[in-house]
Amino acid sequence: MTTEIIPEVPSKKPEWLKVKLPSGAEFLRVRNIVSEHKVHTICQSGNCPNLGECWGAGTATFMILGNVCTRSCGFCAVATGKPFAPDFLEPQRVAESVKLMGVKHCVITSVDRDDMEDGGSVIWAETIKAIRKLCPQTTLETLIPDFMGKWENLQQIINEAPEIVSHNLETVRRLTKQVRIQAKYDRSLEVLNRLSKAGMRTKSGLMLGLGETFEEVFETMEDLRMVGVEILTIGQYLQPSKKHLPVVEFVKPEVFLKLKEEGMKLGFTHIESGPLVRSSYHAEKHL
């Protein structure tokens, strides 16, 4: 394959990226639960364009270990700095929120906690346990960091065996150092490889619009299949602020459809591919 994504000079968001402002009774109910229980969601911290749709449907992606990240990725809206000490009451609060919302499939993610020896893996494990105890019918997807390649910390997640374990590659190999400054392309692949070999159902996500080519995206999908990844999400990168990486192009919906077609040929069991797709978009369908 040699087809390239043809860059367009972005001036304003195209029509296919415009979303309605969040509203409705269910949206307000979810917002109130999140606020009252003092839990964080990537929906808010990551400026997700699907917040209204997901909260309106009664779903949310919980973010544990605080809302300040130790890394400074060029694409991410989550605050960077020195995090507060971990809150060991957080797992129970998250579990109670999941129960109140009546969530059938719960997605949990976290900031990177490179300041902690365990990378936050103990609280990760305790959160999974708390949800399973309080909400035994709820299935779980965990969108985890790379734990700096400390495999004993990754093992904490494997031991709890969530239904889906996700780790995002985010971009192609060539752009990784620019986009995910403290991360490593091959280390992320090794995370996914170890999860797959341990019997986990694995998932990853990519962003487009940072200057990658179609061929590079296809090669990245091949790399993900080589390490056993079954589920893939592909979405459009949107610049959170002027301090973040600029959008190089707004990729057209037909390119996302083509990538899905090519990805399914590689053997992925499920692909969500579209401009507004994010890691946890329609996550309940990935089971």
Secondary structure, DSSP 8 states (H G I E B T S, - for coil): -----------S--GGG------SHHHHHHHHHHHHTT-EEHHHHTT-TTHHHHHHTT--EEEES-SEES---TT--SEES------TTHHHHHHHHHHHHT-SEEEEEE---TTSTTTTHHHHHHHHHHHHHH-TT-EEEEE---GGG-HHHHHHHHHH--SEEE---BS-GGGHHHHSTT--HHHHHHHHHHHHHTT--EEEEEEE-SS--HHHHHHHHHHHHHTT--EEEEEE----STTS--------HHHHHHHHHHHHHHT-SEEEESTT--TTTTGGGG-
